[in-house]
Amino acid sequence: MTEKKEGGIGDFTRQDLRKATKFVEGDYNGINPRSFYRKLKRAVEEIQDPRGFKYQTEGTQAADLSIESEDVGQKTGTVKGRLKADSDWLEVGDGELEYRPYGPHGAASIVAGIVMLVLGISGAGILWTILGLAGVGGGIYGYTRRETDTFPIIQQDVIRVLITGEVSERTTEGEHETRTDIFANMSVVFSGDVFVAVDTGGLEELEWTFRREIVNQVKRWHNQVVESEREELQIEEGFIWQLKGLGDRDVKEHRGVIEGAQSVLIRDAPFEYRVAYTDLLEEQLTPEMQENLRTHETELMAELEELAEDVDVYVEREGLQHTSRLEGSSGDPNPQLNSE
């Protein structure tokens, strides 16, 4: 399960990122790690799509970039950093779900018909018997009738970056001053994932009987993903659940249940839960929509490659300037080898 440092983003490893939908690796040498982190964050924030700037980044140098000395007095150490970026949720397609559009009405009609039938048999008159038979027959028809409707599915792109490497501190004696700076040789993994979820924004446009079925289906998917029984949600089904439906039409309540179940699988979830839930929802899409999603994943891979190349160009340019500044002994001294 993903851990989260206080004030920082969730912890993830190189192995975690290699399980992502797409990933790119790169090695960068001879650069100040703090400058590198600032450039990396800025490069992610500058990625655009037709709607404008695409990502909102999460991560700060104070909480998510660690530079530690190996031993007291030594001028070598390690560097480790993380960065995460999320795009907005966008509609990717529709899923299909079978439901009983008149299930609650049919259940109520069956109950009412049975009551009238009992009254008729008990001597209340043939009319009650006829009404009872009609109520039961009509109720059974309504209760057993099934239809199929669609619900919107949305997608989000997530980029995660892991920086690991070695850092060294160098001091150069100049004509007028002594300058100290730090260099790092870093290995960086850029990963990208496409996640999907049920859109709750337009639930009020759906039939309330269909919304109830969506609520139950999201609960079923939730229980398929979670790892322990105590995390599972209670699911009501059958005749009594349909009968209760006459008093269960509140769209806000339906939205709250869906968002609550999905938050455990998406927003506040271990990364493995997000991937498993995404796989389940992708199965609901048509083959054409699934192909569009594959195309989108290819575009995400191109973003990662362009990001890695952009950072590589920066390192080549700034790394040379960095060395030149040290040799020329110009500029202000940099802080010592620590993460503060």
C-alpha positions in Angstrom: 0.0 0.0 0.0 1.2 3.5 -0.8 2.6 5.4 2.1 2.5 9.2 2.3 5.0 11.4 4.1 3.7 14.3 6.1 3.3 17.2 3.7 4.5 15.1 0.8 3.1 12.9 -2.0 2.6 9.2 -1.7 5.7 6.9 -1.7 6.4 4.8 -4.8 9.3 2.8 -6.0 11.0 2.1 -9.3 9.3 -1.2 -9.5 5.9 0.5 -9.0 6.5 2.8 -11.9 7.6 0.0 -14.2 4.2 -1.6 -13.7 2.5 1.6 -15.1 0.7 1.7 -18.4 3.7 3.5 -20.0 7.1 4.4 -18.7 10.4 6.0 -19.8 13.8 5.9 -18.1 16.7 8.3 -18.4 20.1 9.1 -16.8 21.1 12.7 -16.1 24.6 13.7 -14.9 26.4 16.7 -13.7 23.5 18.9 -12.6 22.3 20.5 -9.4 19.4 18.3 -8.2 17.4 21.2 -6.9 17.6 23.0 -10.2 16.7 19.7 -11.9 13.6 19.3 -9.8 12.5 22.8 -10.5 13.0 22.3 -14.2 11.2 19.0 -14.2 8.1 20.4 -12.4 8.0 23.4 -14.7 8.3 21.1 -17.8 5.3 18.9 -16.6 3.2 22.0 -15.9 3.9 23.3 -19.4 2.5 20.2 -21.2 -0.6 21.3 -23.1 -3.5 19.6 -24.9 -6.2 21.3 -27.1 -7.9 22.6 -23.9 -4.8 24.3 -22.6 -2.4 23.4 -19.8 -3.1 19.8 -19.0 -1.6 18.9 -15.6 -1.7 20.1 -12.0 1.5 19.0 -10.2 1.9 17.8 -6.7 5.3 17.9 -5.0 7.7 20.3 -3.4 11.4 20.4 -2.9 10.9 20.7 0.9 8.8 17.6 1.2 9.6 15.5 -1.9 13.3 16.1 -2.7 15.7 14.5 -0.2 19.5 15.2 -0.4 21.3 13.4 2.4 25.0 13.1 3.2 26.3 9.6 3.6 28.6 10.3 6.6 29.3 13.4 8.7 32.1 15.4 7.1 31.9 13.6 3.8 31.1 15.4 0.6 29.1 12.7 -1.1 25.5 11.5 -0.5 22.3 10.4 -2.1 19.4 12.1 -3.7 15.8 10.9 -4.0 12.8 12.9 -5.3 9.2 12.3 -6.4 6.8 14.3 -8.5 3.1 13.6 -9.4 0.8 15.3 -11.9 -2.9 14.8 -12.6 -5.0 15.9 -15.5 -8.7 16.9 -15.4 -11.3 14.1 -15.8 -12.7 13.9 -19.3 -15.4 11.7 -20.8 -14.1 8.7 -22.6 -17.3 6.8 -23.5 -20.3 5.0 -22.1 -20.8 1.8 -20.2 -23.9 -0.4 -20.5 -25.8 -1.9 -17.6 -29.0 -4.0 -17.5 -31.6 -3.0 -14.9 -35.3 -3.3 -14.0 -36.9 0.0 -15.0 -40.2 -0.9 -13.3 -38.8 -3.2 -10.6 -39.9 -1.1 -7.6 -43.4 -0.4 -9.1 -43.8 -4.1 -9.9 -42.8 -5.2 -6.4 -45.3 -2.8 -4.9 -48.0 -4.0 -7.3 -47.3 -7.6 -6.3 -47.6 -6.8 -2.6 -50.8 -4.8 -3.1 -52.3 -7.5 -5.4 -51.6 -10.2 -2.8 -53.3 -8.2 -0.1 -56.4 -7.7 -2.4 -56.4 -11.3 -3.4 -56.4 -12.4 0.3 -59.3 -10.0 1.0 -61.2 -11.4 -1.9 -60.6 -15.0 -0.9 -61.6 -14.1 2.7 -65.1 -13.1 1.5 -64.7 -9.4 0.6 -66.1 -10.1 -2.9 -65.1 -11.2 -6.3 -64.0 -7.7 -7.3 -61.2 -7.8 -4.8 -60.1 -11.2 -6.1 -60.1 -9.9 -9.7 -58.2 -6.7 -8.7 -55.7 -8.9 -6.7 -55.1 -11.2 -9.7 -54.6 -8.2 -12.0 -52.3 -6.5 -9.5 -50.1 -9.6 -9.1 -50.0 -10.3 -12.8 -49.2 -6.7 -13.7 -46.6 -6.5 -10.9 -44.9 -9.7 -12.1 -44.7 -8.3 -15.6 -43.2 -5.0 -14.4 -40.9 -6.6 -11.9 -39.3 -9.0 -14.4 -39.0 -6.6 -17.3 -35.4 -5.7 -18.1 -33.8 -3.0 -20.2 -30.3 -1.7 -20.9 -29.1 1.9 -20.5 -25.8 3.6 -20.6 -23.8 5.6 -18.1 -20.8 7.9 -18.7 -17.2 6.9 -18.0 -14.5 9.5 -17.6 -10.7 9.2 -17.7 -7.7 10.9 -16.1 -4.0 10.9 -17.0 -1.5 10.6 -14.2 2.3 11.2 -14.5 4.6 10.1 -11.7 8.4 10.7 -11.7 11.0 9.1 -9.4 14.5 10.5 -9.1 17.3 8.5 -7.5 21.0 9.0 -7.6 24.3 10.1 -6.0 25.3 13.6 -5.2 28.7 15.1 -4.5 29.8 18.5 -3.2 32.6 20.3 -4.9 34.6 23.4 -3.8 36.5 25.4 -6.3 39.1 28.1 -5.4 38.7 31.2 -7.5 40.8 34.3 -7.8 38.5 36.3 -5.5 36.3 33.7 -3.8 35.7 30.1 -2.9 32.6 28.6 -4.4 30.8 25.4 -3.3 28.1 23.6 -5.3 26.6 20.2 -5.6 26.3 17.8 -8.5 24.2 14.8 -9.0 24.2 11.7 -11.3 20.6 10.7 -11.3 18.4 7.9 -12.7 14.9 9.1 -13.5 11.8 7.0 -14.3 8.8 8.8 -15.9 5.6 6.8 -15.7 2.1 7.5 -17.1 -1.2 5.9 -16.4 -4.7 6.4 -17.7 -7.4 5.8 -15.1 -11.2 5.6 -15.6 -14.2 6.1 -13.3 -18.0 6.4 -13.4 -19.0 10.0 -13.9 -21.3 11.3 -11.2 -21.7 14.8 -12.7 -24.8 14.0 -14.8 -26.6 11.5 -12.6 -29.7 13.7 -12.4 -30.3 13.1 -16.1 -30.6 9.3 -15.5 -33.8 7.4 -14.5 -33.8 6.9 -10.7 -34.2 3.1 -11.1 -31.1 3.1 -13.3 -29.2 5.2 -10.8 -29.9 2.7 -8.1 -28.5 -0.1 -10.3 -25.3 1.9 -11.0 -24.9 2.4 -7.2 -25.1 -1.3 -6.7 -22.8 -2.1 -9.6 -20.1 0.3 -8.3 -20.3 -1.4 -5.0 -19.8 -4.8 -6.7 -16.7 -3.5 -8.5 -15.5 -2.0 -5.2 -15.8 -5.4 -3.5 -14.0 -7.1 -6.4 -11.0 -4.8 -6.0 -10.5 -4.4 -2.3 -8.3 -7.0 -0.6 -10.0 -7.6 2.8 -13.6 -8.4 3.8 -13.8 -5.5 6.2 -13.3 -3.1 3.3 -16.3 -4.6 1.4 -19.5 -2.7 1.1 -23.0 -4.1 1.9 -25.1 -4.7 -1.2 -28.8 -5.1 -1.1 -30.5 -7.0 -3.9 -33.7 -8.9 -4.7 -37.4 -8.2 -4.1 -37.1 -6.3 -0.9 -34.5 -4.0 -2.3 -36.7 -3.3 -5.3 -39.6 -2.6 -3.0 -37.5 -0.1 -1.0 -36.8 1.7 -4.2 -40.0 3.7 -4.1 -38.5 5.7 -1.3 -34.9 5.8 -2.7 -34.9 8.4 -5.4 -32.5 11.1 -4.0 -29.8 11.9 -6.6 -27.6 13.5 -4.0 -27.6 10.3 -1.9 -26.9 8.2 -5.0 -24.0 10.5 -5.9 -22.6 10.3 -2.4 -22.6 6.5 -2.3 -20.9 6.3 -5.7 -18.3 8.9 -5.0 -17.6 7.3 -1.5 -17.0 3.9 -3.1 -14.9 5.3 -5.9 -12.8 7.5 -3.6 -11.5 4.3 -1.9 -10.5 3.0 -5.4 -9.3 6.2 -7.0 -8.5 9.4 -5.0 -7.5 7.9 -1.7 -6.6 4.5 -3.0 -3.4 2.3 -3.2 -2.1 2.5 -6.8 -3.0 -1.2 -7.3 -6.7 -0.5 -6.5 -6.8 2.3 -9.2 -5.3 0.0 -11.8 -7.7 -2.9 -11.0 -10.7 -0.6 -11.0 -9.6 0.9 -14.3 -9.4 -2.6 -15.8 -12.9 -3.4 -14.7 -14.4 -0.2 -16.2 -12.5 -0.6 -19.4 -14.4 -3.9 -20.0 -17.6 -1.9 -20.0 -16.5 0.2 -23.1 -17.3 -0.8 -26.6 -14.4 -2.2 -28.7 -14.2 1.1 -30.5 -13.9 3.1 -27.3 -11.3 0.7 -26.0 -9.3 1.3 -29.1 -9.6 5.0 -28.6 -8.3 4.5 -25.0 -5.3 2.5 -26.4 -4.6 5.4 -28.8 -4.7 7.8 -25.9 -2.2 5.7 -24.0 0.1 5.9 -27.0 -0.2 9.7 -26.9 0.6 9.6 -23.2 3.8 7.7 -24.0 4.7 10.4 -26.5 4.3 13.0 -23.8 6.6 11.1 -21.5 9.2 10.7 -24.2 9.0 14.4 -25.0 9.2 15.3 -21.3 12.4 13.1 -20.9 13.9 14.7 -24.0 13.1 18.2 -22.8 14.8 17.5 -19.5 17.8 15.9 -21.2 18.3 19.0 -23.4 18.2 21.2 -20.2 20.7 19.0 -18.4 23.1 19.1 -21.4 22.9 22.8 -21.6 22.8 23.6 -17.8 25.4 21.0 -16.9 28.0 22.6 -19.2 27.1 26.0 -17.8 27.3 24.6 -14.3 30.8 23.3 -14.8 31.9 26.6 -16.5 30.6 28.7 -13.6 32.6 26.6 -11.1 35.8 26.8 -13.2 35.3 30.6 -13.6 34.4 31.0 -9.9 31.7 33.5 -10.5 28.3 33.8 -8.8 27.1 33.2 -5.3 28.1 30.2 -3.2 25.5 27.5 -2.9 24.3 25.8 0.3 25.9 22.8 1.8 25.0 19.1 1.1 21.8 18.6 2.9 18.0 18.6 2.1 17.1 21.7 4.0 
